[in-house]
Structure formats: C-alpha cells, structure tokens
Amino acid sequence: MPGLLILIGLVVAAVGQRAAIAASGAPHVEWVLSPSSNTVTVRLTPGDGQASGEIVARSHLTVSEAGNGRMRRHSPGGSVVRIHVPPGRQTELLVRVQGPRPFRRTLTVTVPPALRVTASRHSHGGLVISLSSPLRARPELLCGTNNVSFPAPGEVSVAASPHACRASLTVTARNGERAVVPVAIPALPEVPLYSFASPAGGAIYITVDDGWTPSRRVLDIMRQTHVPVTAFLIEQAAQRDLPYWRAFVQAGGTIEDHTASHPDLTKQTLSEATAQWGQARLALGRWFGHAPLMGRPPYGAFDPRVQAAAYWGGLKALVGWSATIDDHDRVRTWDGKGLEPGEIVILHWDPDLDRQFATLLAVIHAEHLHPMPLTLGSFVGIAPQWRSLAGD
C-alpha cells in the first residue's frame, strides 16, 4: 500500500510538470537582417514562465522561404538558424518550431538592393567609382600607397600613386549592403628631371630663375653678344613687367615654367601641383606666344608626385642645375671642381644678377666654353636626376 501511494505521487508530479510547461508561454522568435551578407538570423528566446528556458532547450527550429521547399535551414543546436535572402526584394520566411509548444510564424523581410557599380572613370588623379547607393565613408590606403576617399555620397575615389595598384576594394553602403570592387590603377607618369645637358661643343647652359627684378644690363648684353639665356619665370613675377619679358624674348631669350606662385610642390596635392604648373604654362604661353615645355620646381624640391603633376600640367622635362655663383662671386659646381661642358648654371633675377652674370661670362670665356640654348634636345642621351636638390 505505501508503494502504491509513492507511485501515484510520482505520476501526479510528472503530470503536474508537463502541465506547468504547457501553461508556460511559447518561445519568442527574434530575427535580424545582415545586409552585408544578405542573411537573416532567426533565434528562439525564452518566453514567460519559469519553464521557458527548458521549452527552448527542447525545441527545434526550421526556417524556409515560403513556397520554396528547397530553401530550408535547420538549426544544428536547436535555437538559431541563418538563412540567405535575395537582395532587392521582399521575402516571406516560414518559421516552424517543434517541441513542447510547437507553432508556426511567417516573417516578412525586405532586403535593400544589392550595391553595384554604376560607372567608373579614370582621371589624372586616379580612379573614381560611382555606386548605386550612398556609402559609408571609410578612408584607407589601398596597395599601401593609394588614398581612398569619398568625394560624394555615392562615389569612392582611389588616388593614383607612383606605383601601379591592383587590388579589391570593399565598400559598404549606408544601408549595410556591401560590394567588392576590383581596382586597377597604373603608376603615375613622370616627367624626368635633368641637372646636366649635352656637353657637345663645350656647351654650357645659363638659366635665371624667378623674375622679380628684371635686369636691363643683362638684356643689353644679350642684345650685344647674342648669349642665350633661359628664364624660368614665376607667373606672378612675369606679370609685373610684361614689356621687359617680351624684349627678353626678342633678344633671343627663352621663357620656361617656374610655377604660378613658387610653392614647395612636394607639400602640395597632385591636383594643386598640377595647377601650379599648368596655370603658369598657359599664362606664359598666352603672353609670349610659346607655352613652356620645360619647368623648374621651386627650391629644387621634387618627387614622383611633382613629376606626375608636371606631366599633367603639359611639361615634357624638368630642369635642375649643377652650378651657380655663390655670395662671394665664385662659381660653385656640384662636385666642387671647375665648370665643365654640359653644366646647367642657375642664377636669379635679383639685384646681384648684373655682377654675377658678368662673373659667369668671364669664367665661361676663360674655360673656352660656349653658352648654348637649352632645349628638349639638349637632354638626348643624358641620364635623369633622381635626387632632390637644394636651392630656390
């Protein structure tokens, strides 16, 4: 008799436990869309009641696209399922829960359209890519050298650099959609810089920079002796005395590009440096009838970006120097030796030019050298310079 009472008690307890579970609330269904991967994560969470955790543990979750029996996912652990949904449309997902509290539920999921490239264009600054949706701005470096920026909500720009770049760029729309865009950008073209020119015939090349203080004496000497002089002019300086520079050209002088305002181009962006070269070149060409093809970077400062800017500004060569006149009116060369054929001498249009010019001509005569016009042909067979120079 006591054993029978114990058995009845156990049965009543088990029935009571099942009744408590049945009386507890059903699990909750939560879901979240990940646009970057176009997946929906469906999860069972405990409902109300003390037995809710046990109900979830004993439940099994199946998710399928409504009307598509092949697109079905089962939860390996019972309570979480991830299922792919197509972008750009609304999808109904049928959620089936099996267990102590079985039920079905339909979820309506709207996925944003896939992020796609709508246009791309190459410019001298690099590659600009237009996409179908506004983007999350995330500046970075591609290939270690190419800056990635976002000039407009639906655009990404990859700047050109001195090195070629082939890579895949991942961009993310503001709605979470992602796209992987292949990028191929060639290396920036570079205009070579020369600090020496042809030594043929004992040639020496006289160049004078800036243009702030034109010299009547130099102009007289050019008219009398026909000595060729190349002036690398700053646009702002040349504009102050256009009649002088027209007389300089008539006397046999050549005018070339020394930028618009004489900045250190290595500290400017590619577009800024390009404008410095290009603006000066157009203005000088308009004033004197010949657009320069050669340029001299201010302070002798150059790098691959400055050389690329010269290319986009319309120049064919950059010119350095190998000799000058120091403050004691002595010729100073790159190697500390005497002036030799092929040297490019730099002077400046300043109050000391008359004296320095006379000193230079005397040295040239004593060394039996011959001043020659500096042209693009002067650099045929000459190795370019790759080291930055000091000066102005």
Protein Blocks (a to p, Z undefined) as FASTA:
>chain_A
ZZmmmmmmmmmmmmmmmmmmmmpccddddddddfknopacddddddedjklmmmmmmpcc
ddddehiaklccddfkopaccddddehiacddddddedjbgcddddddddddddddfbdc
ddfkbccdddfbdcddddddeehlaccddfbfkbccddddfbdcddddddddfkopacdd
dddddddddddddfbdcfehhiacdddehjlaccfklmmmmmmnopacdddddfklmmmm
mmlmmmmmmnopacddebjnopafklpcfklmmmmmmmmmmmmmmmnopacfbdcdehhi
acfklmmmmmmnopabdcddfbdcdfkopacdfkopacdehiacdddddfklmmmmmmmm
mmmmmnopacddddfklmgoiacdfbdcedZZ
